């Protein structure tokens, strides 16, 4: 069963030049009753991203997907492999509001929007 998107993505869309959406990823590795973000595998994420059309977006993945102290997910694949296999840009961000805001502000500075 798919869960509704988080309301926070709607409020982020109020920021000029930013489009945000929350994607639901089905956990095929552990089964549909496991809904903990940190227990998703790269394979499940890639499968979901392959349904997302063009590769013009950057998808933000929370750092809780990574094994503690490492740069790999539970299935020993990296964010770079997710990007390569899905055809989409991937960024790992801290799994809290401050991390998301820092990432967005960093993008704005790179694009000289602030």
C-alpha positions as CSV (number, residue, x, y, z in Angstrom):
1,X,0.0,0.0,0.0
2,X,1.3,3.4,-0.9
3,X,1.3,6.2,1.7
4,X,0.3,9.8,0.9
5,X,3.1,12.3,0.2
6,X,4.3,14.4,3.1
7,X,2.7,17.8,3.3
8,X,6.2,19.4,3.7
9,X,6.8,19.1,-0.1
10,X,3.9,21.4,-0.8
11,X,5.3,24.1,1.5
12,X,8.7,23.8,-0.2
13,X,7.1,24.5,-3.5
14,X,6.4,28.0,-2.2
15,X,10.1,28.8,-2.7
16,X,10.9,30.5,-6.0
17,X,12.6,28.3,-8.5
18,X,12.2,25.1,-6.4
19,X,9.9,22.2,-7.2
20,X,9.7,19.5,-4.5
21,X,7.8,16.2,-4.3
22,X,7.9,13.3,-2.0
23,X,8.2,9.8,-3.6
24,X,7.0,6.6,-2.0
25,X,9.4,3.7,-2.4
26,X,8.0,0.2,-1.9
27,X,10.3,-2.0,0.2
28,X,10.5,-5.2,-1.8
29,X,13.6,-6.4,0.1
30,X,12.0,-6.6,3.5
31,X,8.4,-6.5,2.4
32,X,5.6,-4.0,2.4
33,X,5.0,-4.0,6.1
34,X,8.5,-2.5,6.7
35,X,8.1,1.2,6.3
36,X,11.4,2.5,7.8
37,X,13.4,4.7,5.5
38,X,16.7,3.4,6.8
39,X,15.7,-0.2,5.7
40,X,15.4,0.6,2.0
41,X,17.9,-0.8,-0.4
42,X,19.4,0.8,-3.5
43,X,17.6,-1.7,-5.7
44,X,14.2,-0.6,-4.4
45,X,15.1,3.1,-4.9
46,X,16.4,2.5,-8.4
47,X,13.2,0.6,-9.3
48,X,11.1,3.6,-8.1
49,X,13.3,6.2,-9.8
50,X,13.2,4.4,-13.1
51,X,9.4,5.3,-13.2
52,X,10.2,9.0,-12.9
53,X,10.8,9.9,-16.6
54,X,13.5,12.3,-17.6
55,X,16.8,12.7,-15.6
56,X,16.5,16.4,-15.2
57,X,15.8,16.4,-11.5
58,X,18.0,15.7,-8.5
59,X,16.6,13.3,-5.9
60,X,17.5,13.9,-2.3
61,X,18.0,10.8,-0.2
62,X,18.3,11.0,3.6
63,X,21.6,9.9,5.1
64,X,19.7,7.3,7.3
65,X,19.8,5.1,4.2
66,X,23.5,4.6,4.6
67,X,25.1,2.1,6.9
68,X,26.4,3.8,10.0
69,X,29.8,5.3,9.3
70,X,29.8,4.2,5.7
71,X,28.8,5.4,2.2
72,X,26.8,2.3,1.2
73,X,23.2,1.2,1.6
74,X,22.1,-2.2,3.0
75,X,22.7,-3.9,-0.3
76,X,26.2,-2.6,-0.4
77,X,25.5,-0.2,-3.3
78,X,26.4,3.5,-3.3
79,X,24.5,6.7,-4.1
80,X,26.6,6.9,-7.3
81,X,25.4,3.5,-8.3
82,X,21.8,4.6,-7.7
83,X,22.4,7.6,-9.9
84,X,24.0,5.6,-12.7
85,X,21.4,2.8,-12.6
86,X,18.4,5.1,-12.4
87,X,19.6,7.8,-14.8
88,X,18.9,10.5,-12.2
89,X,21.1,12.8,-10.1
90,X,21.3,11.8,-6.4
91,X,22.3,13.8,-3.4
92,X,22.6,12.4,0.1
93,X,21.3,14.9,2.7
94,X,21.0,14.9,6.5
95,X,17.7,13.4,7.5
96,X,16.4,16.5,9.3
97,X,14.9,19.8,8.5
98,X,18.2,21.7,9.0
99,X,20.0,19.4,6.6
100,X,17.4,19.9,3.9
101,X,17.4,23.7,4.4
102,X,21.2,23.7,4.2
103,X,21.2,21.8,1.0
104,X,18.6,24.1,-0.6
105,X,20.4,27.2,0.5
106,X,23.6,25.7,-0.9
107,X,21.9,25.3,-4.3
108,X,20.6,28.8,-4.2
109,X,24.1,30.2,-3.5
110,X,25.6,28.1,-6.3
111,X,23.0,29.5,-8.7
112,X,23.5,33.0,-7.2
113,X,19.8,33.2,-6.2
114,X,20.5,34.6,-2.7
